[in-house]
Amino acid sequence: MRDGHAYLNRNAQRIADSMIEDADRLGIEHSRGSLGERLIDAGANSPGGIEAGLRIVEICMGGLGTVSAALGTGKWPYCVDVRSSQPVLACLGSQYAGWNLSHEKYFAMGSGPVRALARVEPLFDKIAYREPDADSSVIVLETATPPPAAIVEKVSNTTGLDPEKLTFIYAPTQSLTGSMQIVGRVLEVALHKAHDLNFPLDAIVDGAGRAPIPAPHPDFLQAMGRTNDAIIYGGIVQLYVRGSAQDARDLAEQLPSRTSRDYGQPFADIFKKFKGDFYAIDPHLFSPAEVIVTAIETGDTFRSGRADNAMLEQSLG
C-alpha cells in the first residue's frame, strides 16, 4: 500500500502479466480480442490447472490475499488456503463476483478489481476505496467463452479504460482451474454473509479460510455443485474482529452454512429443486461449514458449525 491506497488493479495487473510470462508452465493461452483487449484462456480450450487457479484467486483478491494449496490428511486432503489482512477490500471490494456482464445469450458475472473501478454495485456504498489513477484492469469470468465485443465495450465505457488496457481471464466451472478459483472464495463468502447479517465491515480486520479442492466434473451442474459443497459442507474460516465479545459470539453463531433453511442437500439437488433459479436459494447457505471468530479487543474466541462429511461424501465422492 502506498499513499493510503492498496492499488488493487496494479497488483492484479502484475499477477496477470506474470501469468502470460509463465503461460506454457501454467497451461494457459493468451491472445488479443477484436477491440484489442487481452484474453487469457485459463481452462476452456487450454488445460490450465491448480497453479493457474491459485494465481487467478490472487488476481480476484486484487493482490491483497495470500493463496496456496496444501496436501493434508483425510478423504479430501488437497485444500486451498486463503488469508488476507485486508479481507473486506480483498474479498468484497474485488473478489466477489457481483458485476453482471451479460449480453444477449452470453452470461457471466465479473469478478476482480475492475469492480472497484466500475462501482456499479450497491455493495460499494459500504466500501469507500477508490483507485482513480488505475491505468489498466483485470476481469475474471467464470465461463468457457471469451466476452463478446459488447461486453468489452461495456467494461471500457464504465471504467473509462481503453479496451487494450483490459485483461479478461476466463475458465469454465468444469475445469480444474475453474474449480480452484471458486473454492478459493471460501473467505469471501464468509465476508459477504457477515455483510448480509449487518455486521460492521470496518470491524473485520483479518481473516483466513480453507476448503477442499474438488475433482472437476464435465457436467456443469455437477461441477457447480461440487465447488459450492466444498465450501458449504467442508469450508472453515477464521475471522478477527473488533468490538464486543457478544458481537463476535453472535457473528460466529450466525455465519455457518447450517443456519440456512436450505442446508442439508447437495447443492446440485438444491439448484434443481429451485428450477435453476440461483436467486431463489437462501443466500445464507453460501457460507463455510465451520467458523471461528476472535474478538481481538477482549481476547475471546467463539466457534460454531462443523464439516459435514456425510454431505461431502454425497457430493465429492
Helices and strands as residue ranges (DSSP letters): H 8-21, H 23-26, E 29-32, E 38-41, H 50-60, E 66-71, E 78-84, H 87-87, I 88-95, E 99-100, E 109-111, H 114-118, G 122-125, E 137-141, H 149-159, G 163-165, E 166-170, H 176-183, H 186-196, G 201-203, E 204-212, H 220-232, E 236-241, H 245-254, G 257-259, H 267-273, G 278-280, G 283-285, E 290-295, E 300-305, H 309-316
